[in-house]
Amino acid sequence: MTSGPSSPSATDARRDRLDRATAHLDPPLAVLDLDALDANADDLLRRAAGTPIRVASKSVRSRAVLRRVLARPGFAGVLAYSLAEALWLTGGDGPVTDDAVVGYPSVDRAALRALAGDESAAARVTLMIDSPEQLDLVDAVVPPGRRTALRVCLDVDASLRVAGGRVHVGVRRSPVHSAADAAALARTVVARPGFDLVGVMAYEAQIAGVPDAPAGRPLRGLAVRRMQSFSGRELAARRAEVVAAVRAVAPLEFVNGGGTGSVDRTRVEEAVTEVAAGSGLYSPVLFDGYRSFAARPATFFAVPVTRVPAPGLVTVAGGGWVASGPPGVDRLPEPTYPAGLRRLPAEGAGEVQTPLRGPGTAGLGAGDRVWFRHAKAGEVCEHVDVLHALDGDVLVAALPTYRGERKAFG
Ligand SMILES: Cc1ncc(COP(=O)(O)O)c(C=O)c1O
């Protein structure tokens, strides 16, 4: 019998380790394997090869974990997903960082008021914009004469446009696509009182977030690799032009790009001063299937078996920890331990219970637990108050999630 990393005995050992360490706890519960987290952080640093990594906090959603990662040289600053979150992470009791870039435009008036009225917050938080409309909105909340200057970053569209723009490959974010678009918006920002233009961000989701070697789908992998290499070349040239054009208008502190799936290719571009990454730390299911890295799954959640509807079937409580994005089975959590469990297509991952079938049901009965991996990284934290931190074979801490700290940022 083989005993390689995926052999039955290795799988059993990984399951036993989780079961034994958490035996005194009642599921539902989530575990963060600190050994895997640290190894994943080191691997991101290796791939970044000296380019600083800004941590995408949406993919972490725990202040304690953010602090642990940011303590490693090479990680610097947070890419937050809401302004309220950025204010919390940079202020309050024990700031996590003094440098938070909000990765998306903010129209939260209360948070904008708080930012504009607090000089130290305004020095630590950078707003994202892609249109003068967002500047107008800020001015309407607090006029420029009555606030400290606010730091602004331009969000530049990194998608691939082909066939004269009729085909769009990538996500729908900013309307600012060309160097001319970016320079025009940069001139608008610098001409307006109460704003400081400090950065440019261009996130290439079609490269950073699409696996280029999906398991069992070689043709899809080939097509994705072709698209990514074409898009990567187009973007590198355009990003250099955009950055040169904006730098001619304002001195920039940073140019951010990339994500977990593209760290090693994005950092090569001279125009880029920092990369963003988050998902690679927890390494959820949607981040399996990349050629440039093989991260170790670091987060798992357990739900209990509550009944056995028929031989070869078990039903677990809950289990519907479904990820955001285009609806599909790839958004459902993956039953991982014991091996050999499958969902029933007719029921999927349920709100209050999830039936499972397959050889893995043998030996499972009420009170046993099934371990899942979430499809995405940070969203697992929306289901639990703490991540139980596993060091070696023992739990060493209960790390509060945002939810555990009574924070919900959408
Ligand atoms: C602006 C931006 N940068 C980077 C990322 C990459 O984050 P991750 O490494 O968690 O995939 C994302 C993810 O959605 C993003 O929206």
The ligand as an SDF file (V2000), in Angstrom:
LIG
                    3D

 16 16  0  0  0  0  0  0  0  0999 V2000
   -8.8220   44.3380   -6.2090 C   0  0  0  0  0  0  0  0  0  0  0  0
   -8.4030   42.9430   -5.9400 C   0  0  0  0  0  0  0  0  0  0  0  0
   -7.0910   42.6580   -5.8540 N   0  0  0  0  0  0  0  0  0  0  0  0
   -6.6700   41.4160   -5.5920 C   0  0  0  0  0  0  0  0  0  0  0  0
   -7.5580   40.3840   -5.4060 C   0  0  0  0  0  0  0  0  0  0  0  0
   -6.9980   39.0140   -5.1660 C   0  0  0  0  0  0  0  0  0  0  0  0
   -7.3270   38.4740   -3.9600 O   0  0  0  0  0  0  0  0  0  0  0  0
   -7.0480   36.9540   -3.6720 P   0  0  0  0  0  0  0  0  0  0  0  0
   -5.5760   36.7780   -3.6030 O   0  0  0  0  0  0  0  0  0  0  0  0
   -7.7150   36.7310   -2.3560 O   0  0  0  0  0  0  0  0  0  0  0  0
   -7.6560   36.1650   -4.7610 O   0  0  0  0  0  0  0  0  0  0  0  0
   -8.9250   40.6180   -5.4970 C   0  0  0  0  0  0  0  0  0  0  0  0
   -9.8940   39.5310   -5.3540 C   0  0  0  0  0  0  0  0  0  0  0  0
  -11.0500   39.6160   -5.6470 O   0  0  0  0  0  0  0  0  0  0  0  0
   -9.3630   41.9360   -5.7650 C   0  0  0  0  0  0  0  0  0  0  0  0
  -10.6760   42.2340   -5.8650 O   0  0  0  0  0  0  0  0  0  0  0  0
  1  2  1  0
  2  3  1  0
  2 15  2  0
  3  4  2  0
  4  5  1  0
  5  6  1  0
  5 12  2  0
  6  7  1  0
  7  8  1  0
  8  9  2  0
  8 10  1  0
  8 11  1  0
 12 13  1  0
 12 15  1  0
 13 14  2  0
 15 16  1  0
M  END
$$$$
